[in-house]
């Protein structure tokens, strides 16, 4: 989390500026894989966005729209992706070209204005290789993000969708991101579920959503 330059330093004020807005980019194909389950994870999250976030959220399902979030100075306080992936790439479709990696994050002259939290809800997206100096965290930080929430290991798809809903609920009522993750981990461990520990927090603990 140490900055490489003056421009990369985190703001002293841990309260995000601007208005609360959640952008959700999702791989629609996941629901076709999960059609044997009682509920569909992408549909579940889209309904949450429409019914609960309403004008404070928007879901993206077109690859070009999702790619623009990696490249443009996108105005959001939390940017969320739900897809397949790894620490090297996120997959937003079956097409080999429908992938985005750390180097897809455009940093030159295109910094995020809202100091957003980036939530990569994809298997192992938060893993950090000791052999690489480039990761999603380093690239998104250079683009002006506060940091990442992302699993460091493989996560069951349905659990990932339900876990994200609770994180977004708590974020929207302006709890600090560190408190959200700690409380969730403790609650899950009381139920003998260790999967909350699979999510890494590569972000200052005290960042919270905007007041507006």
C-alpha positions as CSV (number, residue, x, y, z in Angstrom):
1,X,0.0,0.0,0.0
2,X,3.0,2.3,0.0
3,X,2.8,4.9,-2.8
4,X,5.4,5.1,-5.6
5,X,4.9,8.8,-6.1
6,X,3.3,11.9,-4.7
7,X,0.3,11.5,-7.1
8,X,-0.3,7.9,-5.8
9,X,-0.7,9.0,-2.1
10,X,-4.0,8.2,-0.5
11,X,-6.1,11.2,0.5
12,X,-5.9,12.0,4.3
13,X,-9.7,12.2,4.4
14,X,-10.9,8.6,4.4
15,X,-14.5,9.7,3.6
16,X,-15.0,9.2,-0.1
17,X,-16.0,12.4,-1.9
18,X,-19.0,12.9,-4.3
19,X,-22.1,10.8,-4.3
20,X,-22.5,7.1,-3.4
21,X,-22.7,5.1,-6.7
22,X,-22.0,1.4,-7.3
23,X,-21.1,0.2,-10.8
24,X,-21.6,-3.5,-11.3
25,X,-20.0,-5.4,-14.3
26,X,-21.0,-9.0,-14.5
27,X,-20.4,-12.1,-16.7
28,X,-24.0,-13.0,-17.9
29,X,-22.8,-16.5,-18.9
30,X,-22.5,-17.5,-15.3
31,X,-26.2,-17.9,-14.9
32,X,-26.3,-20.4,-17.8
33,X,-23.8,-22.5,-16.0
34,X,-25.7,-22.4,-12.7
35,X,-29.2,-23.2,-14.0
36,X,-29.4,-26.3,-11.7
37,X,-29.4,-24.1,-8.6
38,X,-32.4,-22.6,-6.8
39,X,-31.4,-19.1,-7.8
40,X,-29.2,-17.5,-10.4
41,X,-26.3,-15.5,-9.0
42,X,-26.2,-12.8,-11.8
43,X,-29.9,-12.4,-11.8
44,X,-29.9,-12.2,-8.0
45,X,-27.4,-9.4,-8.0
46,X,-29.0,-7.5,-10.9
47,X,-32.3,-7.5,-9.0
48,X,-30.5,-6.2,-5.9
49,X,-29.1,-3.4,-8.0
50,X,-32.5,-2.5,-9.4
51,X,-34.6,-2.9,-6.2
52,X,-32.2,-1.7,-3.5
53,X,-29.5,0.5,-5.0
54,X,-31.9,1.9,-7.6
55,X,-30.5,5.3,-8.8
56,X,-27.3,4.7,-6.7
57,X,-26.2,1.8,-8.9
58,X,-25.9,0.5,-12.4
59,X,-25.1,-2.9,-13.8
60,X,-23.1,-3.4,-17.0
61,X,-23.4,-6.6,-19.0
62,X,-21.8,-5.5,-22.3
63,X,-18.0,-6.2,-22.6
64,X,-17.3,-2.9,-24.2
65,X,-19.1,-1.0,-21.3
66,X,-17.1,-3.0,-18.8
67,X,-13.8,-2.4,-20.6
68,X,-14.5,1.3,-20.5
69,X,-14.5,1.2,-16.7
70,X,-10.9,-0.1,-16.9
71,X,-9.9,2.7,-19.3
72,X,-11.9,5.8,-18.6
73,X,-12.0,8.1,-15.5
74,X,-15.2,6.3,-14.4
75,X,-17.3,8.2,-11.7
76,X,-18.2,5.7,-9.1
77,X,-17.5,5.2,-5.4
78,X,-17.4,1.4,-5.6
79,X,-16.7,-0.6,-8.8
80,X,-17.8,-4.2,-8.6
81,X,-17.1,-7.1,-11.0
82,X,-18.6,-10.6,-10.8
83,X,-17.0,-13.1,-13.2
84,X,-14.6,-15.9,-13.6
85,X,-10.9,-15.2,-13.4
86,X,-7.6,-15.3,-11.7
87,X,-4.9,-12.9,-10.5
88,X,-3.9,-12.5,-14.2
89,X,-7.3,-11.9,-15.9
90,X,-11.0,-11.5,-15.5
91,X,-13.3,-13.3,-17.9
92,X,-16.5,-11.7,-19.1
93,X,-17.6,-14.3,-21.6
94,X,-16.6,-17.5,-23.5
95,X,-14.8,-15.5,-26.2
96,X,-11.0,-15.5,-25.6
97,X,-11.0,-11.7,-26.3
98,X,-13.6,-11.0,-23.6
99,X,-10.9,-10.8,-20.9
100,X,-9.3,-8.0,-18.9
101,X,-6.1,-8.1,-17.0
102,X,-4.0,-5.7,-14.8
103,X,-2.5,-4.1,-18.0
104,X,-6.0,-3.4,-19.2
105,X,-6.3,-0.7,-16.6
106,X,-5.4,2.6,-18.3
107,X,-3.5,4.9,-15.9
108,X,-2.1,7.7,-18.0
109,X,-4.3,10.7,-17.7
110,X,-7.4,8.7,-16.8
111,X,-7.6,8.6,-13.0
112,X,-10.8,7.9,-11.2
113,X,-12.4,11.0,-9.7
114,X,-14.1,9.3,-6.7
115,X,-11.3,7.3,-5.0
116,X,-13.4,4.2,-5.5
117,X,-13.1,0.8,-3.8
118,X,-12.6,-2.0,-6.4
119,X,-14.4,-5.2,-5.6
120,X,-13.2,-8.1,-7.9
121,X,-15.5,-11.0,-7.1
122,X,-13.6,-13.6,-9.1
123,X,-11.7,-16.6,-8.0
124,X,-8.1,-15.8,-7.0
125,X,-8.3,-12.2,-8.3
126,X,-6.7,-10.9,-5.1
127,X,-3.8,-13.3,-5.2
128,X,-0.4,-11.7,-5.4
129,X,2.5,-13.4,-7.1
130,X,6.0,-12.7,-5.7
131,X,7.3,-13.0,-9.3
132,X,5.3,-10.1,-10.6
133,X,5.4,-6.4,-9.8
134,X,2.1,-5.8,-11.7
135,X,-1.2,-6.8,-10.2
136,X,-4.8,-5.6,-10.2
137,X,-4.1,-3.7,-6.9
138,X,-1.1,-1.9,-8.2
139,X,-2.7,-0.8,-11.5
140,X,-6.0,0.3,-9.9
141,X,-4.1,2.2,-7.3
142,X,-2.2,4.1,-10.0
143,X,-5.6,4.9,-11.5
144,X,-6.8,6.6,-8.3
145,X,-8.6,3.7,-6.6
146,X,-8.5,3.3,-2.8
147,X,-7.6,-0.4,-3.2
148,X,-9.2,-3.8,-3.7
149,X,-11.5,-6.3,-2.1
150,X,-10.9,-9.7,-3.8
151,X,-10.7,-13.4,-3.0
152,X,-7.2,-14.9,-2.9
153,X,-8.5,-18.4,-3.6
154,X,-11.3,-20.1,-5.5
155,X,-14.7,-19.2,-4.1
156,X,-18.1,-21.1,-4.7
157,X,-20.1,-19.0,-7.1
158,X,-23.3,-18.8,-5.1
159,X,-21.5,-17.9,-1.9
160,X,-19.6,-15.2,-3.7
161,X,-22.9,-13.6,-4.9
162,X,-24.5,-13.7,-1.4
163,X,-21.3,-12.4,0.3
164,X,-21.1,-9.5,-2.1
165,X,-24.7,-8.5,-1.4
166,X,-24.0,-8.1,2.3
167,X,-20.8,-6.2,1.6
168,X,-22.7,-3.8,-0.6
169,X,-25.5,-3.4,1.9
170,X,-23.1,-2.5,4.7
171,X,-21.1,-0.2,2.4
172,X,-24.3,1.7,1.4
173,X,-24.9,2.5,5.1
174,X,-21.4,3.9,5.3
175,X,-19.6,1.4,7.6
176,X,-15.8,1.4,7.1
177,X,-14.7,-1.3,4.7
178,X,-12.4,-2.9,7.2
179,X,-15.2,-3.2,9.8
180,X,-17.5,-4.7,7.1
181,X,-15.0,-7.4,6.3
182,X,-14.1,-8.1,9.9
183,X,-17.7,-8.4,11.0
184,X,-18.5,-10.7,8.1
185,X,-15.6,-13.0,8.8
186,X,-16.5,-13.3,12.5
187,X,-20.2,-14.0,11.7
188,X,-19.3,-16.7,9.2
189,X,-16.7,-18.3,11.5
190,X,-19.4,-18.6,14.2
191,X,-21.3,-20.8,11.7
192,X,-18.1,-22.8,11.0
193,X,-17.7,-21.2,7.5
194,X,-14.2,-20.1,6.8
195,X,-14.9,-18.7,3.3
196,X,-14.9,-15.0,4.5
197,X,-11.2,-15.4,5.2
198,X,-10.6,-16.2,1.5
199,X,-11.3,-12.5,0.7
200,X,-8.3,-10.2,1.0
201,X,-8.6,-6.5,1.9
202,X,-5.9,-4.6,0.0
203,X,-7.3,-1.2,0.9
204,X,-7.1,1.1,4.0
205,X,-9.4,-0.2,6.7
206,X,-11.2,3.1,7.4
207,X,-12.4,4.0,3.9
208,X,-16.2,4.6,3.9
209,X,-18.8,5.6,1.4
210,X,-19.7,9.2,0.6
211,X,-22.1,11.1,2.9
212,X,-24.4,12.0,0.0
